[in-house]
Amino acid sequence: MEYQALNPTSGKMQRYRQHLNVLRKHYPRLADFKAHCNTIVNCLNAKLAGGWTPIGENFNTRFYTPLPEVAKAYLDEKSEELRPDSMRSYKSFVTGFLKWLEETVPQCQCILFNKVLAVKYLDHCSQSRGLKGRSWNNQLKAARAFFAWAIEKCYCKENPFALIKTKHETTKKRIIIPPEVRLKIAGYCREKNMGLLIVSQLVFTSLIRPKEIRNIRVRDVFYQQRYIYIPGDIAKTHYARFASLTPELCELLETWICGAKPDDYLIGRNYKACDKQQSNSRFVKDWEKMRNELDLPAEMQLYSLRDTGINEMLKAGIDPLTVMQHADHHDLSMTTRYANHADPNLVRTISERAPSF
């Protein structure tokens, strides 16, 4: 019996031969022998279709697929599952990884990528790209996810990044924004940028993430019922939720969306309620401009307002479960973590309210 299969080392089809004469003596009838041979042929065809190669039972042709082809299949599948915003990090990792791969081991096959190469890639991230702490760990996690997918799709057997330890991460450079500073920010925004004031209040009181704010439509705002509906397809966690609105913010939004169409973005281009989406970086750039003019520390970021809102809700006596649901967190440990932020008013609060000895 002869058949052809791919030789993974040469990448070419090769003819193989298997002798069946030894089986003939076990069957007194020729018909029984032919039936057995047909069974062998059918099993062999099924194995070949599944990527089996006669070089070894533990190997298949997918092991020898070049990594750039595997990466393309990875992105193609993920793009069907994830939103464009979520795909940016996947594309960023694959682009950087393939660029390094082309310079180091071009057309490297999955089966040949081992822990030594994995360590070299992460060293490159640290030395050439200057990634440290959280950024370096993000590269490690992205690489683990990619090779975990490759294992699931039978492109490789082991994850070369699995046993590499993460690095120590420094704490996020965000601090609580005290009330007196928030008043300064509000005064600045009322004078120069009302759109930024609405964004700031949505982040602080409604705990809506800046990226989510960019995608909210006018139809999602129910100012009479005092909430904004966050659809699952724009929420970071993919779970739909209702974000509450304060009376002050309701009044601002009622005026803001007057005359706008239901499908318009609430905070569209140039902060207007319109059919064009706000750019990714506009919120951050305008926040930095405001912060520089008010001479505020760099640790006071736009996202700090969300941290501050969570912190103050917990200290105001709102139960953690309610705050967790409002903040769209997965569990209470993530919510209560915000109570550990450095509070500039802590000394004054303790000195005024601490019981006497």
JONORPE-V952921 format. One record per residue. N is the residue number from 1. PHI is phi in whole degrees, -180 to 180 (* if undefined). PSI is psi as a letter, one per 20 degrees, with the letter a starting at -180 (999 if undefined). OMEGA is omega in whole degrees, 0 to 359 (none if undefined). Layout:
{{N;PHI;PSI;OMEGA} {N;PHI;PSI;OMEGA}}
This chain:
{{1;*;p;180} {2;-123;q;176} {3;-155;r;179} {4;-116;q;178} {5;-147;q;181} {6;-76;p;172} {7;-87;o;187} {8;-65;h;181} {9;-76;h;180} {10;-97;h;182} {11;76;j;182} {12;-120;q;176} {13;-71;p;182} {14;-135;q;181} {15;-89;p;179} {16;-124;q;182} {17;-130;p;178} {18;-130;p;183} {19;-85;p;181} {20;-115;j;183} {21;-61;h;183} {22;-64;h;180} {23;-79;h;188} {24;-62;h;184} {25;-71;i;180} {26;-84;i;183} {27;-124;o;178} {28;-66;h;180} {29;-104;p;180} {30;-62;h;181} {31;-62;h;179} {32;-67;h;179} {33;-64;g;179} {34;-65;h;178} {35;-63;g;178} {36;-64;g;179} {37;-62;g;178} {38;-63;h;177} {39;-63;g;179} {40;-62;g;181} {41;-63;g;180} {42;-63;g;178} {43;-64;g;180} {44;-65;g;178} {45;-62;h;179} {46;-66;g;179} {47;-67;g;179} {48;-64;h;178} {49;-65;h;179} {50;-86;j;177} {51;97;j;180} {52;-68;q;175} {53;-129;q;182} {54;-67;i;179} {55;-66;h;179} {56;-175;q;181} {57;-67;h;185} {58;-90;j;182} {59;-115;q;171} {60;-142;r;186} {61;-65;h;179} {62;-65;h;178} {63;-59;h;187} {64;-101;j;175} {65;-74;p;178} {66;-59;q;183} {67;-58;h;177} {68;-59;h;178} {69;-69;h;178} {70;-65;g;180} {71;-64;h;179} {72;-64;g;178} {73;-63;h;179} {74;-62;g;180} {75;-67;h;179} {76;-61;g;181} {77;-71;g;181} {78;-65;h;181} {79;-65;h;177} {80;-80;i;185} {81;-101;h;191} {82;-114;r;176} {83;-76;q;178} {84;-55;h;179} {85;-61;h;180} {86;-73;h;182} {87;-72;i;184} {88;-59;g;181} {89;-68;h;178} {90;-65;g;181} {91;-65;h;179} {92;-62;g;179} {93;-63;g;184} {94;-62;g;179} {95;-61;g;179} {96;-66;g;182} {97;-66;g;181} {98;-69;h;177} {99;-64;g;177} {100;-65;g;181} {101;-62;g;180} {102;-63;h;180} {103;-80;h;187} {104;-103;g;180} {105;-135;m;183} {106;-60;q;180} {107;56;k;178} {108;-66;p;179} {109;-86;q;184} {110;-55;g;185} {111;-66;h;184} {112;-94;i;180} {113;-83;o;186} {114;-119;a;183} {115;-65;h;179} {116;-60;g;178} {117;-67;h;178} {118;-63;g;179} {119;-65;h;179} {120;-63;h;179} {121;-65;g;180} {122;-68;h;174} {123;-63;h;177} {124;-62;g;178} {125;-61;h;183} {126;-78;g;187} {127;-87;g;185} {128;-85;h;183} {129;-96;i;176} {130;72;k;181} {131;-80;p;180} {132;-138;r;173} {133;51;d;186} {134;-62;g;181} {135;-65;g;178} {136;-65;g;179} {137;-64;h;178} {138;-64;h;176} {139;-64;g;179} {140;-63;g;180} {141;-65;h;178} {142;-65;g;179} {143;-67;g;177} {144;-61;g;181} {145;-63;g;180} {146;-63;g;182} {147;-76;h;172} {148;-64;g;176} {149;-65;g;180} {150;-63;h;176} {151;-65;g;180} {152;-61;h;181} {153;-93;j;175} {154;66;k;174} {155;-88;h;178} {156;-155;r;184} {157;-104;h;184} {158;-130;q;178} {159;-94;o;184} {160;-66;i;181} {161;-99;i;190} {162;-62;h;187} {163;-97;j;178} {164;-85;p;184} {165;-79;q;176} {166;-75;r;179} {167;-94;q;177} {168;-67;p;181} {169;-105;p;174} {170;-75;q;180} {171;-66;q;180} {172;-62;q;181} {173;-84;m;176} {174;-137;p;180} {175;-128;r;178} {176;-66;q;177} {177;-101;o;185} {178;-70;r;184} {179;-56;g;183} {180;-65;h;177} {181;-73;h;178} {182;-63;h;177} {183;-65;h;177} {184;-63;g;180} {185;-63;g;180} {186;-63;g;179} {187;-63;g;178} {188;-61;g;184} {189;-68;h;179} {190;-64;h;182} {191;-84;h;190} {192;-121;h;185} {193;-158;n;181} {194;-65;h;179} {195;-61;g;179} {196;-67;h;177} {197;-65;g;179} {198;-64;g;178} {199;-60;g;181} {200;-62;g;180} {201;-70;h;177} {202;-64;h;179} {203;-71;g;186} {204;-78;g;186} {205;-91;h;182} {206;-94;i;178} {207;56;k;177} {208;-91;p;181} {209;-71;q;180} {210;-54;g;180} {211;-66;h;177} {212;-71;h;181} {213;-60;h;180} {214;-59;h;187} {215;-103;i;181} {216;-72;p;178} {217;-98;r;179} {218;-60;h;181} {219;-66;i;180} {220;-85;i;184} {221;-97;p;178} {222;-122;m;187} {223;-72;h;177} {224;-71;h;176} {225;-89;i;175} {226;65;l;171} {227;-158;r;173} {228;-118;p;177} {229;-88;p;178} {230;-103;o;180} {231;-63;q;181} {232;-63;h;183} {233;-78;i;175} {234;-116;i;179} {235;-73;q;181} {236;-60;h;183} {237;-89;i;180} {238;70;j;177} {239;-106;p;178} {240;-68;q;179} {241;-155;r;177} {242;-114;p;179} {243;-101;p;184} {244;-73;q;179} {245;-122;q;175} {246;-79;q;178} {247;-55;g;180} {248;-62;g;181} {249;-69;h;177} {250;-60;g;179} {251;-64;g;179} {252;-62;g;183} {253;-69;h;180} {254;-61;g;177} {255;-74;h;185} {256;-63;g;186} {257;-97;j;179} {258;-63;p;180} {259;89;i;181} {260;-80;q;178} {261;-85;q;181} {262;-56;h;183} {263;-87;i;178} {264;-69;q;174} {265;-74;p;181} {266;-61;g;176} {267;-118;n;183} {268;-90;b;181} {269;-56;p;182} {270;57;k;176} {271;69;j;180} {272;-90;q;173} {273;-77;o;185} {274;-150;a;184} {275;-88;j;179} {276;-107;p;186} {277;-77;q;176} {278;-66;q;180} {279;-70;r;183} {280;-62;h;190} {281;-97;i;187} {282;-63;g;180} {283;-58;g;184} {284;-66;g;181} {285;-63;g;181} {286;-70;h;177} {287;-66;g;179} {288;-64;h;177} {289;-62;g;178} {290;-63;g;183} {291;-63;h;179} {292;-68;h;181} {293;-70;h;178} {294;-92;i;179} {295;57;l;178} {296;-96;q;181} {297;-66;q;182} {298;-64;h;180} {299;-69;i;177} {300;-86;n;181} {301;-98;r;179} {302;-58;g;180} {303;-68;i;177} {304;-61;h;179} {305;-64;h;177} {306;-67;g;176} {307;-58;g;181} {308;-64;g;179} {309;-60;g;179} {310;-64;g;181} {311;-59;g;184} {312;-73;h;176} {313;-65;g;178} {314;-65;g;182} {315;-74;i;178} {316;-80;i;177} {317;99;j;175} {318;-70;p;187} {319;-64;q;184} {320;-56;h;181} {321;-63;g;178} {322;-64;g;178} {323;-64;g;179} {324;-60;g;180} {325;-67;g;180} {326;-66;h;182} {327;-85;i;180} {328;63;l;177} {329;-96;q;180} {330;-77;h;182} {331;-150;r;184} {332;-68;h;181} {333;-61;h;178} {334;-68;h;181} {335;-71;g;183} {336;-68;i;177} {337;-61;h;182} {338;-72;i;177} {339;-73;i;181} {340;-93;j;177} {341;-64;q;177} {342;-65;p;182} {343;-108;o;182} {344;-64;i;180} {345;-96;j;185} {346;-63;g;182} {347;-61;g;180} {348;-66;h;180} {349;-64;g;181} {350;-67;g;183} {351;-65;h;182} {352;-83;h;188} {353;-112;i;181} {354;-66;q;179} {355;-68;q;178} {356;-73;q;181} {357;-71;999;none}}
